[in-house]
Amino acid sequence: MMKKTLYMMLAAFVALTACKKEIEMDYREVEPLVMIEGRVTNEGVSVLITCTRNMDDPVRGKGLAGADVRIEADGVSEQLLYDPSTGYYLSPSGMKGQTGKTYRMTADFEGGHYEASSTMPPPSDIISTQFNWLDFMNDRMLFFCFEATDPLPDQLNYYWCRMDRQTTNPWLLEHIDLTEAYRWGVFDNRGAAPGLIIHDIMCMTENNAEKDKEDDRKRLLYDGDIVTLTLMTIDQPTFEYFKSLSAGQRGGANPKSNIEGGCLGYFTAGNVSRANPVVYHPD
Amino acid sequence: MKLKHLLLCASFVLALPGTAQVEDIEHEDSLQEVIVNAHSARKRMNEVQMGVEKIEITTLAKMPVLFGEKDIIKSLQLLPGVKSEGETSGGYQVRGGKATQNLILLDGASIYNSGHLMGIFSSFNDDALINATLYKGMMPAELGGATSSVFDISTRPGNMQEYHASGSIGLLAAKAMAEGPIKKDRASFFVAARRSYVDLLLKASKDFKNNTLNFYDLNVRLDYKLNDKHRLALTAFHSRDNMGLEDLMSLKWDNTAVGLNWFHAANDHYFANTRLTYSNYGSDATIDMMSTHYSMAGFIRHLTLHREDHLTLGSHQLNLGLESTLLHLQSAEWNINLLHQREHRKAWTNAFWMNDDWKICRLLDVSAGVRLRLFSVLGGVSYYQLDDNGNITETLTTSNGEFVKTYVHPEPRLSMKLQLGAKHSLKLGYSRTTQDIRAISGTTQSMPIDRYTMTSNILLPEIADQVAFGWMGMTTDGTYDFSAETYYKHINNTYDYRDGKSFYSEIEIERLLLGGRGRAYGLELCARKNKGRLTGWMSYTLSWSENKIPGINDGKWYTAPNDRRHDLNIVSMFQLTKHWDLTATWRYTTGQAMSAPSAKYEIDGTTYYYYAERNGYRAPAYHRLDLSASHTKRIGKRKKLTRIWTFGVYNAYNRYNPFSISFVNDMDKPTGTKAEQTSIYGILPSVSFTLKY
């Protein structure tokens, strides 16, 4: 947040003269790489296996079948089954993650062997959510703020949060993929009041909302949009993965996967909590 | 050598603390003439030291400038082997190094992050400078502390005979200067100040009226001639920047430097210079927004005693000396809501050197020396042991003043010049330099929010070895001169952030860093026209810069982010009439190295990019034409006033050059992705008015 905010401040100063234009790039192709997204949560188990695609390929990757995926905890291993309707590998027994347990994932796919482990932290309960406006340079900035419990206040805890929106805006329905998060991020509890975390997610400025430019629409909320918040406690390797995923996109580096075997992606055991949906109204 | 000349030498030494070269002043009668003459083709030809660029302040005054502010750093970037960090940055890169590998000395005191307004202007007021010399990694033994370059700048001494003053108003800042005798022929003063008024312009805007955006700087110098053999100079410098978005965020940084210099000439063959300096660089960033209350502050403080003795023994000119510095560096002190953390470090560094400028025969000159550097990490704060992932495995408790670790490094220096007749010379050099203080920047440009760190029990001193070979030729009358220099540099223990880490990730900065190696090589060509109504130069640099850091790019060599293959600068100055001077500069650089994705994939529904190689792509080329016209006229009954109007156009043909390139998902594109270039400045006209007395 601090880094992002400071860069925002610097950007505000250069914004007076800056201009943007699209340029042509001649991307070099590489052999497809395996990408694994594995989660064990209190809600269930899911593993998605996809492959990277070329830069000129607009079609999103589908979950790939044919892998042998297993989840192991306390010496008990369970093979996950491929669900063609979602593309995910799911637990046939309805396995759910438990706090404090360490889970190990193995996946064998097209000659590659991949494995990772993760320990599930205790849950954080969302206490409240609300929209707040902040006066800012003759404008107002909208934040989505939430409070949640910090389960282990005397140690460093890590969180992943995701904000989704359901919209009826016809332009958005046509132009964006609604499986994409409206906002997401990771943060830790450094400096938090004992037992309580407060987090603000920057949404948009009032001026931008009024101007409603096409380039901005993906970042805008519209009257009547329904916003949901998902909060997940995660372990440090998962936090490092998401942190480096976010930083690397700007700096040209790939995130550091916690999965061994040479694939992209992550495996996490996390405790998920969800907030009640909030309807956005400008006033 | 007459005593009068020694006193002139005193002026030179005091003005340019680290680099006195007696031969430069042999036939001159005033300091100003010394400086001008130091840049003649013959002087460049006779210079034994390789990789030296002396900046002519009078030339600087004619350069086209952004927003009407003359800028020594921007002028530096037009020289061969020197590159701009970026359009908005005050940083410069020398021979493949990073801006953070440069050391800037003002009257012998270290200055950091020397840019106003995030680097749009440098912190150095051109009115306050007498001379400046850039050492591009090859340097005499009395200089050290940087692996890329040392830029040695001197504050102008006050006139001991007459009073002078000047004032100047530009688009964004105003400045004033005054100098004169305190006691004629005995003591003088010089004072120069500059203040921006961007904030006044902001106040007129409804949207920005509650924001802060200003800077100021102040240079003061007092000179006192005790007698024919002793001179004292007291210098002081302070610069500060304040930026703020209402009460929500602020960013401030400042440099303060104070120095006392004592020059002593015992006889015709011996003089000495003793200098005591203190410098403090500080930065402070705060955010107070919604539930976020952050502050972060850092500083670097030096207290240095420097002594050098110059002895002439026949054909040998010896320079012996020592430098002792107490360092106190705070990499960060932050408050994150209820959390307060601080990391600071202390060290004591000492250097002893001996350098001999030896004229072996009429054709061969050698400058050879060695600098012995000792860096002692001092206790009183916590140190750590780390595992390979940067996790703390042990905390070391140390007592105040305890020597935690001492590094000893000899740094040999050698430059040779072989004179081939009156018009040609060949030069060869080798230099080893070390650097202990470094900024760790998360971006390709230096920022006030960069965290600084220094050599510790974990971080090793950065060590650079450079070899260079060059030729210089000139026409008979010195109207034209030409030079070619090629270099190879290897750097050990260069540090960068681990992937995914930033300045804010941990208070213990060593946990954030990975060390590796770097190498750079290239060729620099320069052609100058020194006489006539049209003067100027054309410089071309061909260069490569690469890094190898375990954990990045599979541990293989990769192109450094500051790598650019070709840099071409053309500077022309034309005296149109007695009153009008015209200047044009054109620069062309091939694209900066950048990372671009080679594939894409989805995580949690969002598309991300896969980068197959670090810095494997090139941004579009950069080119820009800047123009300037100055009208100078003496006015008043006794013609004691000089009025100067300067008109400038930055980026005259309004090219939007690449500042950054980003990749964004766009479902409207057939590929689903677009590459977007951000540019900062289009065409920018400027005007400034100066009145001198």
Boltz contact constraints between the chains, C-beta under 6 A:
constraints:
  - contact:
      token1: [A, 1]
      token2: [B, 292]
      max_distance: 6.0
  - contact:
      token1: [A, 2]
      token2: [B, 294]
      max_distance: 6.0
  - contact:
      token1: [A, 2]
      token2: [B, 504]
      max_distance: 6.0
  - contact:
      token1: [A, 3]
      token2: [B, 502]
      max_distance: 6.0
  - contact:
      token1: [A, 3]
      token2: [B, 504]
      max_distance: 6.0
  - contact:
      token1: [A, 5]
      token2: [B, 287]
      max_distance: 6.0
  - contact:
      token1: [A, 6]
      token2: [B, 449]
      max_distance: 6.0
  - contact:
      token1: [A, 9]
      token2: [B, 245]
      max_distance: 6.0
  - contact:
      token1: [A, 9]
      token2: [B, 249]
      max_distance: 6.0
  - contact:
      token1: [A, 14]
      token2: [B, 680]
      max_distance: 6.0
  - contact:
      token1: [A, 17]
      token2: [B, 680]
      max_distance: 6.0
  - contact:
      token1: [A, 17]
      token2: [B, 681]
      max_distance: 6.0
  - contact:
      token1: [A, 18]
      token2: [B, 678]
      max_distance: 6.0
  - contact:
      token1: [A, 18]
      token2: [B, 680]
      max_distance: 6.0
  - contact:
      token1: [A, 19]
      token2: [B, 656]
      max_distance: 6.0
  - contact:
      token1: [A, 19]
      token2: [B, 679]
      max_distance: 6.0
  - contact:
      token1: [A, 20]
      token2: [B, 676]
      max_distance: 6.0
  - contact:
      token1: [A, 20]
      token2: [B, 678]
      max_distance: 6.0
  - contact:
      token1: [A, 21]
      token2: [B, 677]
      max_distance: 6.0
  - contact:
      token1: [A, 22]
      token2: [B, 674]
      max_distance: 6.0
  - contact:
      token1: [A, 22]
      token2: [B, 676]
      max_distance: 6.0
  - contact:
      token1: [A, 23]
      token2: [B, 675]
      max_distance: 6.0
  - contact:
      token1: [A, 23]
      token2: [B, 677]
      max_distance: 6.0
  - contact:
      token1: [A, 25]
      token2: [B, 596]
      max_distance: 6.0
  - contact:
      token1: [A, 25]
      token2: [B, 675]
      max_distance: 6.0
  - contact:
      token1: [A, 28]
      token2: [B, 598]
      max_distance: 6.0
  - contact:
      token1: [A, 30]
      token2: [B, 598]
      max_distance: 6.0
  - contact:
      token1: [A, 30]
      token2: [B, 599]
      max_distance: 6.0
  - contact:
      token1: [A, 30]
      token2: [B, 612]
      max_distance: 6.0
  - contact:
      token1: [A, 35]
      token2: [B, 601]
      max_distance: 6.0
  - contact:
      token1: [A, 52]
      token2: [B, 599]
      max_distance: 6.0
  - contact:
      token1: [A, 52]
      token2: [B, 601]
      max_distance: 6.0
  - contact:
      token1: [A, 52]
      token2: [B, 610]
      max_distance: 6.0
  - contact:
      token1: [A, 55]
      token2: [B, 673]
      max_distance: 6.0
  - contact:
      token1: [A, 56]
      token2: [B, 671]
      max_distance: 6.0
  - contact:
      token1: [A, 58]
      token2: [B, 671]
      max_distance: 6.0
  - contact:
      token1: [A, 58]
      token2: [B, 672]
      max_distance: 6.0
  - contact:
      token1: [A, 60]
      token2: [B, 602]
      max_distance: 6.0
  - contact:
      token1: [A, 61]
      token2: [B, 602]
      max_distance: 6.0
  - contact:
      token1: [A, 137]
      token2: [B, 207]
      max_distance: 6.0
  - contact:
      token1: [A, 138]
      token2: [B, 206]
      max_distance: 6.0
  - contact:
      token1: [A, 138]
      token2: [B, 207]
      max_distance: 6.0
  - contact:
      token1: [A, 143]
      token2: [B, 290]
      max_distance: 6.0
  - contact:
      token1: [A, 175]
      token2: [B, 667]
      max_distance: 6.0
  - contact:
      token1: [A, 179]
      token2: [B, 605]
      max_distance: 6.0
  - contact:
      token1: [A, 180]
      token2: [B, 605]
      max_distance: 6.0
  - contact:
      token1: [A, 180]
      token2: [B, 606]
      max_distance: 6.0
  - contact:
      token1: [A, 181]
      token2: [B, 606]
      max_distance: 6.0
  - contact:
      token1: [A, 190]
      token2: [B, 336]
      max_distance: 6.0
  - contact:
      token1: [A, 190]
      token2: [B, 339]
      max_distance: 6.0
  - contact:
      token1: [A, 191]
      token2: [B, 336]
      max_distance: 6.0
  - contact:
      token1: [A, 191]
      token2: [B, 337]
      max_distance: 6.0
  - contact:
      token1: [A, 191]
      token2: [B, 338]
      max_distance: 6.0
  - contact:
      token1: [A, 191]
      token2: [B, 339]
      max_distance: 6.0
  - contact:
      token1: [A, 198]
      token2: [B, 291]
      max_distance: 6.0
  - contact:
      token1: [A, 200]
      token2: [B, 290]
      max_distance: 6.0
  - contact:
      token1: [A, 200]
      token2: [B, 291]
      max_distance: 6.0
  - contact:
      token1: [A, 240]
      token2: [B, 500]
      max_distance: 6.0
  - contact:
      token1: [A, 243]
      token2: [B, 500]
      max_distance: 6.0
  - contact:
      token1: [A, 244]
      token2: [B, 499]
      max_distance: 6.0
  - contact:
      token1: [A, 244]
      token2: [B, 500]
      max_distance: 6.0
  - contact:
      token1: [A, 247]
      token2: [B, 500]
      max_distance: 6.0
  - contact:
      token1: [A, 252]
      token2: [B, 595]
      max_distance: 6.0
  - contact:
      token1: [A, 252]
      token2: [B, 611]
      max_distance: 6.0
  - contact:
      token1: [A, 253]
      token2: [B, 499]
      max_distance: 6.0
  - contact:
      token1: [A, 254]
      token2: [B, 611]
      max_distance: 6.0
  - contact:
      token1: [A, 256]
      token2: [B, 499]
      max_distance: 6.0
  - contact:
      token1: [A, 256]
      token2: [B, 500]
      max_distance: 6.0
